[in-house]
Amino acid sequence: GPAVSSTPTVLIRRTLPDLLDGDSAVLECAITQLSSSDLYVTFQANGVDFPEKQYVDLPASKDHHSLTRRFSIPTSHWKKDNTFTCKVNQGYSNSWMSNSTGTLFGG
């Protein structure tokens, strides 16, 4: 039958080693229920894309894929009011946004 397209689940979180290390800030974007292979992942600060795109090349499959992408927050964005999100972009038409991290950097 036809492939069932589903909505992926996109979660953003800080990596556990990062929480223990005060000198870095690494975000992890965990994506599950992926059915398409033509994707890239972007990270945002306060809703504005960082320029880096992380392209994802998934093998064609009837099963759903899960993947994780990491992003180091530049020190220029270590501000107490900043919030972060990640987004999965499919072609030119679809995108799915994670929840917001909330503020990560206390001040």
MMTF fields as JSON, N, C-alpha, C and O atoms, coordinates in Angstrom:
{
  "mmtfVersion": "1.0.0",
  "mmtfProducer": "UNKNOWN",
  "numBonds": 427,
  "numAtoms": 428,
  "numGroups": 107,
  "numChains": 1,
  "numModels": 1,
  "chainsPerModel": [1],
  "groupsPerChain": [107],
  "chainIdList": ["A"],
  "bondAtomList": [4, 2, 8, 6, 12, 10, 16, 14, 20, 18, 24, 22, 28, 26, 32, 30, 36, 34, 40, 38, 44, 42, 48, 46, 52, 50, 56, 54, 60, 58, 64, 62, 68, 66, 72, 70, 76, 74, 80, 78, 84, 82, 88, 86, 92, 90, 96, 94, 100, 98, 104, 102, 108, 106, 112, 110, 116, 114, 120, 118, 124, 122, 128, 126, 132, 130, 136, 134, 140, 138, 144, 142, 148, 146, 152, 150, 156, 154, 160, 158, 164, 162, 168, 166, 172, 170, 176, 174, 180, 178, 184, 182, 188, 186, 192, 190, 196, 194, 200, 198, 204, 202, 208, 206, 212, 210, 216, 214, 220, 218, 224, 222, 228, 226, 232, 230, 236, 234, 240, 238, 244, 242, 248, 246, 252, 250, 256, 254, 260, 258, 264, 262, 268, 266, 272, 270, 276, 274, 280, 278, 284, 282, 288, 286, 292, 290, 296, 294, 300, 298, 304, 302, 308, 306, 312, 310, 316, 314, 320, 318, 324, 322, 328, 326, 332, 330, 336, 334, 340, 338, 344, 342, 348, 346, 352, 350, 356, 354, 360, 358, 364, 362, 368, 366, 372, 370, 376, 374, 380, 378, 384, 382, 388, 386, 392, 390, 396, 394, 400, 398, 404, 402, 408, 406, 412, 410, 416, 414, 420, 418, 424, 422],
  "bondOrderList": [1, 1, 1, 1, 1, 1, 1, 1, 1, 1, 1, 1, 1, 1, 1, 1, 1, 1, 1, 1, 1, 1, 1, 1, 1, 1, 1, 1, 1, 1, 1, 1, 1, 1, 1, 1, 1, 1, 1, 1, 1, 1, 1, 1, 1, 1, 1, 1, 1, 1, 1, 1, 1, 1, 1, 1, 1, 1, 1, 1, 1, 1, 1, 1, 1, 1, 1, 1, 1, 1, 1, 1, 1, 1, 1, 1, 1, 1, 1, 1, 1, 1, 1, 1, 1, 1, 1, 1, 1, 1, 1, 1, 1, 1, 1, 1, 1, 1, 1, 1, 1, 1, 1, 1, 1, 1],
  "groupList": [{"groupName": "GLY", "atomNameList": ["N", "CA", "C", "O"], "elementList": ["N", "C", "C", "O"], "formalChargeList": [0, 0, 0, 0], "bondAtomList": [1, 0, 2, 1, 3, 2], "bondOrderList": [1, 1, 2], "singleLetterCode": "G", "chemCompType": "PEPTIDE LINKING"}, {"groupName": "PRO", "atomNameList": ["N", "CA", "C", "O"], "elementList": ["N", "C", "C", "O"], "formalChargeList": [0, 0, 0, 0], "bondAtomList": [1, 0, 2, 1, 3, 2], "bondOrderList": [1, 1, 2], "singleLetterCode": "P", "chemCompType": "L-PEPTIDE LINKING"}, {"groupName": "ALA", "atomNameList": ["N", "CA", "C", "O"], "elementList": ["N", "C", "C", "O"], "formalChargeList": [0, 0, 0, 0], "bondAtomList": [1, 0, 2, 1, 3, 2], "bondOrderList": [1, 1, 2], "singleLetterCode": "A", "chemCompType": "L-PEPTIDE LINKING"}, {"groupName": "VAL", "atomNameList": ["N", "CA", "C", "O"], "elementList": ["N", "C", "C", "O"], "formalChargeList": [0, 0, 0, 0], "bondAtomList": [1, 0, 2, 1, 3, 2], "bondOrderList": [1, 1, 2], "singleLetterCode": "V", "chemCompType": "L-PEPTIDE LINKING"}, {"groupName": "SER", "atomNameList": ["N", "CA", "C", "O"], "elementList": ["N", "C", "C", "O"], "formalChargeList": [0, 0, 0, 0], "bondAtomList": [1, 0, 2, 1, 3, 2], "bondOrderList": [1, 1, 2], "singleLetterCode": "S", "chemCompType": "L-PEPTIDE LINKING"}, {"groupName": "THR", "atomNameList": ["N", "CA", "C", "O"], "elementList": ["N", "C", "C", "O"], "formalChargeList": [0, 0, 0, 0], "bondAtomList": [1, 0, 2, 1, 3, 2], "bondOrderList": [1, 1, 2], "singleLetterCode": "T", "chemCompType": "L-PEPTIDE LINKING"}, {"groupName": "LEU", "atomNameList": ["N", "CA", "C", "O"], "elementList": ["N", "C", "C", "O"], "formalChargeList": [0, 0, 0, 0], "bondAtomList": [1, 0, 2, 1, 3, 2], "bondOrderList": [1, 1, 2], "singleLetterCode": "L", "chemCompType": "L-PEPTIDE LINKING"}, {"groupName": "ILE", "atomNameList": ["N", "CA", "C", "O"], "elementList": ["N", "C", "C", "O"], "formalChargeList": [0, 0, 0, 0], "bondAtomList": [1, 0, 2, 1, 3, 2], "bondOrderList": [1, 1, 2], "singleLetterCode": "I", "chemCompType": "L-PEPTIDE LINKING"}, {"groupName": "ARG", "atomNameList": ["N", "CA", "C", "O"], "elementList": ["N", "C", "C", "O"], "formalChargeList": [0, 0, 0, 0], "bondAtomList": [1, 0, 2, 1, 3, 2], "bondOrderList": [1, 1, 2], "singleLetterCode": "R", "chemCompType": "L-PEPTIDE LINKING"}, {"groupName": "ASP", "atomNameList": ["N", "CA", "C", "O"], "elementList": ["N", "C", "C", "O"], "formalChargeList": [0, 0, 0, 0], "bondAtomList": [1, 0, 2, 1, 3, 2], "bondOrderList": [1, 1, 2], "singleLetterCode": "D", "chemCompType": "L-PEPTIDE LINKING"}, {"groupName": "GLU", "atomNameList": ["N", "CA", "C", "O"], "elementList": ["N", "C", "C", "O"], "formalChargeList": [0, 0, 0, 0], "bondAtomList": [1, 0, 2, 1, 3, 2], "bondOrderList": [1, 1, 2], "singleLetterCode": "E", "chemCompType": "L-PEPTIDE LINKING"}, {"groupName": "CYS", "atomNameList": ["N", "CA", "C", "O"], "elementList": ["N", "C", "C", "O"], "formalChargeList": [0, 0, 0, 0], "bondAtomList": [1, 0, 2, 1, 3, 2], "bondOrderList": [1, 1, 2], "singleLetterCode": "C", "chemCompType": "L-PEPTIDE LINKING"}, {"groupName": "GLN", "atomNameList": ["N", "CA", "C", "O"], "elementList": ["N", "C", "C", "O"], "formalChargeList": [0, 0, 0, 0], "bondAtomList": [1, 0, 2, 1, 3, 2], "bondOrderList": [1, 1, 2], "singleLetterCode": "Q", "chemCompType": "L-PEPTIDE LINKING"}, {"groupName": "TYR", "atomNameList": ["N", "CA", "C", "O"], "elementList": ["N", "C", "C", "O"], "formalChargeList": [0, 0, 0, 0], "bondAtomList": [1, 0, 2, 1, 3, 2], "bondOrderList": [1, 1, 2], "singleLetterCode": "Y", "chemCompType": "L-PEPTIDE LINKING"}, {"groupName": "PHE", "atomNameList": ["N", "CA", "C", "O"], "elementList": ["N", "C", "C", "O"], "formalChargeList": [0, 0, 0, 0], "bondAtomList": [1, 0, 2, 1, 3, 2], "bondOrderList": [1, 1, 2], "singleLetterCode": "F", "chemCompType": "L-PEPTIDE LINKING"}, {"groupName": "ASN", "atomNameList": ["N", "CA", "C", "O"], "elementList": ["N", "C", "C", "O"], "formalChargeList": [0, 0, 0, 0], "bondAtomList": [1, 0, 2, 1, 3, 2], "bondOrderList": [1, 1, 2], "singleLetterCode": "N", "chemCompType": "L-PEPTIDE LINKING"}, {"groupName": "LYS", "atomNameList": ["N", "CA", "C", "O"], "elementList": ["N", "C", "C", "O"], "formalChargeList": [0, 0, 0, 0], "bondAtomList": [1, 0, 2, 1, 3, 2], "bondOrderList": [1, 1, 2], "singleLetterCode": "K", "chemCompType": "L-PEPTIDE LINKING"}, {"groupName": "HIS", "atomNameList": ["N", "CA", "C", "O"], "elementList": ["N", "C", "C", "O"], "formalChargeList": [0, 0, 0, 0], "bondAtomList": [1, 0, 2, 1, 3, 2], "bondOrderList": [1, 1, 2], "singleLetterCode": "H", "chemCompType": "L-PEPTIDE LINKING"}, {"groupName": "TRP", "atomNameList": ["N", "CA", "C", "O"], "elementList": ["N", "C", "C", "O"], "formalChargeList": [0, 0, 0, 0], "bondAtomList": [1, 0, 2, 1, 3, 2], "bondOrderList": [1, 1, 2], "singleLetterCode": "W", "chemCompType": "L-PEPTIDE LINKING"}, {"groupName": "MET", "atomNameList": ["N", "CA", "C", "O"], "elementList": ["N", "C", "C", "O"], "formalChargeList": [0, 0, 0, 0], "bondAtomList": [1, 0, 2, 1, 3, 2], "bondOrderList": [1, 1, 2], "singleLetterCode": "M", "chemCompType": "L-PEPTIDE LINKING"}],
  "groupTypeList": [0, 1, 2, 3, 4, 4, 5, 1, 5, 3, 6, 7, 8, 8, 5, 6, 1, 9, 6, 6, 9, 0, 9, 4, 2, 3, 6, 10, 11, 2, 7, 5, 12, 6, 4, 4, 4, 9, 6, 13, 3, 5, 14, 12, 2, 15, 0, 3, 9, 14, 1, 10, 16, 12, 13, 3, 9, 6, 1, 2, 4, 16, 9, 17, 17, 4, 6, 5, 8, 8, 14, 4, 7, 1, 5, 4, 17, 18, 16, 16, 9, 15, 5, 14, 5, 11, 16, 3, 15, 12, 0, 13, 4, 15, 4, 18, 19, 4, 15, 4, 5, 0, 5, 6, 14, 0, 0],
  "groupIdList": [1, 2, 3, 4, 5, 6, 7, 8, 9, 10, 11, 12, 13, 14, 15, 16, 17, 18, 19, 20, 21, 22, 23, 24, 25, 26, 27, 28, 29, 30, 31, 32, 33, 34, 35, 36, 37, 38, 39, 40, 41, 42, 43, 44, 45, 46, 47, 48, 49, 50, 51, 52, 53, 54, 55, 56, 57, 58, 59, 60, 61, 62, 63, 64, 65, 66, 67, 68, 69, 70, 71, 72, 73, 74, 75, 76, 77, 78, 79, 80, 81, 82, 83, 84, 85, 86, 87, 88, 89, 90, 91, 92, 93, 94, 95, 96, 97, 98, 99, 100, 101, 102, 103, 104, 105, 106, 107],
  "secStructList": [7, 7, 7, 7, 7, 7, 7, 7, 3, 3, 3, 3, 3, 3, 7, 2, 2, 2, 2, 2, 7, 6, 6, 7, 7, 3, 3, 3, 3, 3, 3, 3, 3, 3, 7, 7, 1, 3, 3, 3, 3, 3, 3, 3, 3, 6, 6, 3, 3, 7, 1, 7, 7, 3, 3, 3, 3, 7, 7, 7, 7, 1, 1, 7, 3, 3, 3, 3, 3, 3, 3, 3, 7, 7, 4, 4, 4, 7, 7, 6, 6, 7, 5, 3, 3, 3, 3, 3, 3, 3, 6, 6, 6, 3, 3, 3, 3, 7, 7, 7, 7, 7, 5, 7, 1, 7, 7],
  "xCoordList": [0.817, 0.0, 0.851, 2.077, 0.243, 1.009, 1.713, 1.238, 2.842, 3.573, 2.759, 2.187, 2.713, 1.992, 2.946, 3.987, 2.592, 3.456, 2.977, 1.783, 3.916, 3.557, 4.268, 5.201, 3.814, 4.448, 5.589, 5.37, 6.798, 7.898, 7.769, 7.135, 8.378, 8.467, 9.855, 10.857, 9.925, 11.2, 11.373, 10.559, 12.437, 12.723, 14.09, 15.026, 14.202, 15.507, 15.87, 15.018, 17.145, 17.605, 19.098, 19.79, 19.572, 21.017, 21.554, 20.894, 22.769, 23.36, 23.796, 24.172, 23.743, 24.064, 25.499, 25.703, 26.505, 27.87, 27.97, 28.719, 27.216, 27.251, 26.726, 27.22, 25.727, 25.17, 26.194, 26.117, 27.158, 28.178, 29.382, 30.243, 29.442, 30.612, 30.168, 29.438, 30.603, 30.12, 30.701, 30.269, 31.684, 32.388, 31.896, 32.472, 30.862, 30.342, 28.832, 28.243, 28.227, 26.773, 26.423, 26.468, 26.08, 25.766, 24.297, 23.827, 23.596, 22.196, 22.084, 22.88, 21.093, 20.837, 19.41, 18.479, 19.255, 17.926, 17.607, 18.25, 16.624, 16.252, 14.963, 13.949, 15.021, 13.886, 13.468, 14.295, 12.195, 11.673, 10.48, 9.948, 10.075, 8.941, 9.207, 8.299, 10.458, 10.789, 10.495, 10.853, 9.845, 9.567, 10.201, 10.243, 10.689, 11.26, 12.771, 13.35, 13.409, 14.867, 15.465, 16.658, 14.677, 15.203, 15.04, 14.085, 15.982, 15.799, 17.053, 18.162, 16.871, 17.992, 17.485, 16.311, 18.408, 18.085, 18.752, 19.924, 18.001, 18.568, 18.259, 17.291, 19.1, 18.88, 18.608, 19.106, 17.81, 17.419, 17.724, 17.611, 18.113, 18.165, 17.081, 17.086, 16.156, 15.038, 14.316, 13.893, 14.184, 13.429, 14.199, 13.645, 15.461, 16.255, 17.237, 17.995, 17.209, 18.071, 19.553, 19.994, 20.313, 21.753, 22.005, 21.225, 23.073, 23.268, 23.582, 23.349, 24.1, 24.521, 23.315, 22.381, 23.357, 22.326, 22.96, 24.026, 22.32, 22.832, 21.964, 20.823, 22.54, 21.776, 21.727, 22.684, 20.589, 20.352, 20.043, 19.149, 20.794, 20.549, 20.126, 20.964, 18.833, 18.313, 18.081, 17.651, 18.358, 18.044, 16.528, 15.777, 16.105, 14.681, 14.245, 14.918, 13.118, 12.683, 11.201, 10.672, 10.54, 9.143, 9.041, 7.992, 10.141, 10.12, 10.426, 10.989, 10.044, 10.377, 11.797, 12.308, 12.412, 13.784, 13.8, 12.879, 14.868, 15.147, 16.567, 17.437, 16.806, 18.175, 18.364, 17.408, 19.621, 19.992, 21.047, 21.98, 20.897, 21.903, 22.316, 21.5, 23.592, 24.101, 24.551, 24.908, 24.52, 24.888, 25.531, 24.965, 26.721, 27.389, 26.957, 27.117, 26.418, 25.963, 27.182, 28.016, 27.295, 28.423, 28.367, 27.287, 29.536, 29.572, 28.888, 28.431, 28.813, 28.134, 26.639, 25.971, 26.119, 24.696, 24.46, 23.343, 25.48, 25.316, 24.736, 25.417, 23.48, 22.826, 21.622, 20.965, 21.349, 20.355, 18.943, 18.093, 18.681, 17.326, 17.141, 16.025, 18.216, 18.105, 17.391, 17.599, 16.551, 15.953, 16.283, 16.548, 16.264, 16.729, 15.706, 14.989, 15.665, 14.807, 15.579, 16.608, 15.077, 15.594, 14.41, 13.272, 14.724, 13.665, 14.124, 15.271, 13.214, 13.452, 12.774, 11.581, 13.535, 13.027, 13.005, 14.003, 11.85, 11.689, 11.376, 10.312, 12.334, 12.129, 11.872, 12.489, 10.967, 10.648, 9.313, 8.916, 8.626, 7.235, 7.002, 6.266, 7.608, 7.268, 8.394, 9.569, 8.035, 9.026, 8.325, 7.136, 9.094, 8.564, 9.507, 10.714, 8.952, 9.752, 9.664, 8.627, 10.782, 10.769, 10.104, 9.778, 9.915, 9.578, 10.786, 11.88, 10.61, 11.733, 12.461, 11.867, 13.765, 14.53, 14.147, 14.427, 13.507, 13.469, 14.861, 15.758, 15.046, 16.351, 17.324, 17.014, 18.506, 19.523, 20.573, 21.14, 20.83, 21.939, 21.413, 20.885, 21.564, 21.117, 21.987, 23.131, 21.466, 22.259, 21.96, 22.541],
  "yCoordList": [-1.192, 0.0, 1.243, 1.147, 2.4, 3.65, 3.869, 3.434, 4.542, 4.851, 5.819, 6.78, 5.56, 6.438, 7.533, 7.25, 8.761, 9.834, 10.215, 10.392, 10.334, 10.672, 11.953, 12.391, 12.534, 13.745, 13.359, 12.659, 13.797, 13.464, 14.186, 15.236, 13.602, 14.219, 14.832, 14.152, 16.104, 16.82, 17.33, 18.103, 16.885, 17.295, 17.952, 17.51, 19.0, 19.621, 19.49, 19.599, 19.257, 19.118, 19.386, 19.346, 19.662, 19.751, 18.357, 17.503, 18.14, 16.82, 16.662, 17.634, 15.436, 15.203, 15.59, 16.267, 15.193, 15.624, 17.142, 17.691, 17.809, 19.265, 19.872, 20.905, 19.231, 19.77, 19.735, 20.517, 18.819, 18.687, 19.574, 19.741, 20.137, 20.92, 22.347, 22.619, 23.258, 24.631, 25.418, 26.544, 24.857, 25.647, 25.394, 25.916, 24.619, 24.412, 24.36, 24.199, 24.497, 24.431, 23.696, 24.265, 22.439, 21.616, 21.222, 20.699, 21.483, 21.094, 19.833, 19.587, 19.055, 17.824, 17.918, 18.244, 17.633, 17.61, 16.155, 15.544, 15.604, 14.203, 14.136, 14.725, 13.408, 13.355, 11.895, 11.035, 11.623, 10.273, 10.311, 11.378, 9.149, 9.01, 9.701, 10.269, 9.647, 10.25, 9.253, 8.079, 9.724, 8.835, 9.306, 8.554, 10.529, 11.058, 11.088, 11.148, 11.046, 11.034, 12.389, 12.607, 13.285, 14.561, 15.634, 16.41, 15.668, 16.499, 17.271, 16.866, 18.381, 18.981, 19.581, 19.921, 19.698, 20.164, 21.519, 21.701, 22.463, 23.758, 24.036, 23.524, 24.851, 25.293, 26.786, 27.521, 27.223, 28.628, 29.192, 28.497, 30.467, 31.237, 32.296, 33.121, 32.271, 33.232, 33.238, 34.286, 32.058, 31.932, 32.26, 32.159, 32.651, 33.012, 31.885, 31.449, 31.425, 30.302, 30.641, 31.722, 29.707, 29.729, 29.311, 28.533, 29.804, 29.518, 28.053, 27.585, 27.343, 25.972, 25.052, 25.033, 24.296, 23.29, 21.916, 21.684, 21.02, 19.658, 18.751, 18.435, 18.352, 17.544, 16.093, 15.559, 15.481, 14.113, 13.287, 13.618, 12.211, 11.321, 9.969, 9.18, 9.704, 8.465, 7.458, 7.829, 6.197, 5.187, 5.053, 5.213, 4.764, 4.544, 3.308, 2.277, 3.434, 2.355, 2.52, 3.631, 1.409, 1.497, 1.825, 2.243, 1.631, 1.883, 3.354, 4.065, 3.77, 5.137, 5.179, 4.206, 6.311, 6.514, 7.398, 8.173, 7.25, 8.162, 8.662, 7.915, 9.906, 10.402, 11.538, 12.127, 11.821, 12.885, 13.755, 13.248, 15.045, 15.972, 16.89, 17.264, 17.242, 18.092, 19.439, 19.576, 20.411, 21.762, 22.452, 22.467, 23.025, 23.794, 25.252, 25.893, 25.749, 27.143, 28.065, 27.947, 28.973, 29.918, 30.751, 31.086, 31.079, 31.824, 33.177, 33.735, 33.707, 34.997, 34.892, 35.91, 33.681, 33.478, 32.996, 32.611, 33.013, 32.617, 33.786, 34.398, 34.084, 35.218, 34.704, 33.747, 35.347, 34.777, 34.806, 34.022, 35.686, 35.744, 34.848, 34.715, 34.234, 33.443, 32.124, 31.471, 31.751, 30.424, 29.769, 30.453, 28.457, 27.722, 26.688, 26.106, 26.483, 25.457, 24.765, 25.261, 23.625, 23.016, 22.704, 22.558, 22.61, 22.441, 21.431, 21.455, 20.546, 19.614, 20.176, 20.48, 20.312, 20.903, 19.831, 19.152, 19.686, 18.683, 19.395, 19.994, 19.319, 20.012, 21.494, 22.106, 22.057, 23.473, 23.663, 24.79, 22.567, 22.716, 22.47, 23.223, 21.436, 21.049, 21.334, 21.205, 21.718, 21.805, 21.531, 21.802, 20.987, 20.678, 21.257, 21.015, 22.02, 22.725, 21.996, 21.443, 22.014, 21.477, 22.47, 23.597, 22.024, 22.956, 23.847, 23.57, 24.875, 25.75, 25.199, 24.558, 25.464, 25.055, 25.861, 25.438, 27.023, 27.963, 28.572, 28.253, 29.423, 30.065, 29.085, 28.448, 28.97, 28.035, 28.701, 28.072, 29.963, 30.64, 31.591, 32.661, 31.186, 32.051, 33.296, 33.284, 34.335, 35.544, 36.31, 37.37],
  "zCoordList": [0.0, 0.0, 0.0, 0.061, -0.066, -0.081, 1.249, 2.298, 1.19, 2.42, 3.262, 2.748, 4.534, 5.438, 5.902, 6.495, 5.632, 6.113, 7.506, 7.745, 8.398, 9.762, 10.138, 9.466, 11.208, 11.702, 12.627, 13.616, 12.326, 13.223, 14.559, 14.666, 15.551, 16.867, 17.005, 16.779, 17.372, 17.453, 18.885, 19.389, 19.517, 20.896, 20.951, 20.285, 21.739, 21.94, 23.408, 24.289, 23.651, 25.034, 25.076, 24.059, 26.284, 26.453, 26.674, 27.265, 26.188, 26.364, 27.809, 28.464, 28.3, 29.704, 30.054, 31.062, 29.267, 29.624, 29.686, 30.494, 28.834, 28.796, 30.087, 30.54, 30.677, 31.912, 33.034, 33.981, 32.92, 33.949, 33.679, 34.543, 32.488, 32.08, 31.835, 30.882, 32.687, 32.573, 31.429, 31.182, 30.71, 29.695, 28.273, 27.319, 28.126, 26.779, 26.848, 27.917, 25.704, 25.633, 24.347, 23.257, 24.491, 23.336, 23.415, 24.426, 22.336, 22.243, 21.41, 20.504, 21.735, 21.002, 20.467, 21.204, 19.193, 18.593, 18.283, 17.43, 18.969, 18.795, 17.997, 18.372, 16.89, 15.976, 15.823, 15.52, 16.033, 15.862, 14.917, 14.612, 14.465, 13.54, 12.205, 11.598, 11.755, 10.459, 9.352, 9.449, 8.31, 7.191, 5.893, 4.919, 5.864, 4.63, 4.703, 5.788, 3.542, 3.534, 3.165, 3.373, 2.632, 2.136, 3.204, 3.18, 4.136, 5.309, 5.653, 5.304, 6.339, 7.037, 8.343, 8.486, 9.283, 10.62, 10.831, 10.502, 11.377, 11.737, 13.205, 13.768, 13.795, 15.173, 15.169, 14.316, 16.135, 16.199, 17.588, 18.598, 17.61, 18.857, 18.762, 17.849, 19.703, 19.704, 18.357, 17.868, 17.771, 16.53, 15.268, 14.174, 15.385, 14.207, 13.901, 14.768, 12.659, 12.274, 12.413, 12.022, 12.975, 12.773, 11.325, 10.776, 10.69, 9.262, 8.96, 7.845, 9.929, 9.671, 9.457, 10.258, 8.368, 8.097, 8.18, 7.61, 8.875, 9.014, 8.142, 8.477, 7.029, 6.076, 6.539, 7.101, 6.286, 6.718, 5.482, 4.703, 5.315, 4.195, 4.749, 5.187, 4.729, 5.281, 4.17, 3.078, 4.432, 3.428, 3.272, 4.234, 2.077, 1.85, 2.632, 2.624, 3.298, 4.169, 4.45, 4.425, 4.716, 5.136, 6.619, 7.109, 7.316, 8.753, 9.032, 8.2, 10.2, 10.615, 11.139, 11.695, 10.953, 11.398, 12.647, 12.904, 13.399, 14.499, 14.316, 13.868, 14.656, 14.567, 15.551, 16.054, 15.806, 16.725, 16.062, 15.438, 16.196, 15.703, 16.847, 17.69, 16.86, 17.933, 17.38, 16.21, 18.26, 17.864, 19.062, 20.155, 18.851, 19.909, 19.806, 18.767, 20.88, 20.883, 20.918, 21.816, 19.962, 20.005, 21.282, 21.769, 21.817, 23.075, 22.949, 23.947, 21.743, 21.567, 21.875, 22.061, 21.928, 22.217, 23.646, 23.99, 24.465, 25.871, 26.653, 27.476, 26.388, 27.036, 27.802, 27.393, 28.903, 29.797, 29.216, 29.636, 28.269, 27.714, 26.494, 25.993, 26.01, 24.79, 25.045, 26.068, 24.098, 24.097, 22.758, 21.769, 22.739, 21.567, 21.139, 21.953, 19.834, 19.256, 18.143, 17.684, 17.718, 16.497, 15.591, 16.036, 14.314, 13.328, 12.288, 11.84, 11.913, 10.828, 9.589, 9.609, 8.516, 7.279, 6.206, 5.965, 5.561, 4.514, 3.217, 3.054, 2.287, 1.026, 1.267, 2.138, 0.498, 0.665, 1.367, 1.664, 1.628, 2.035, 3.514, 4.152, 4.073, 5.43, 6.396, 6.052, 7.595, 8.659, 9.979, 10.148, 10.904, 12.232, 13.267, 13.228, 14.189, 15.183, 16.518, 16.885, 17.227, 18.584, 19.532, 19.158, 20.754, 21.819, 22.096, 21.604, 22.848, 23.206, 24.419, 25.286, 24.463, 25.639, 26.873, 27.994, 26.686, 27.785, 27.933, 27.153, 28.897, 29.039, 29.671, 30.677, 29.071, 29.529, 30.399, 31.293, 30.14, 30.776, 31.844, 31.543, 33.065, 34.157, 34.227, 33.772, 34.777, 34.842, 36.1, 36.33]
}
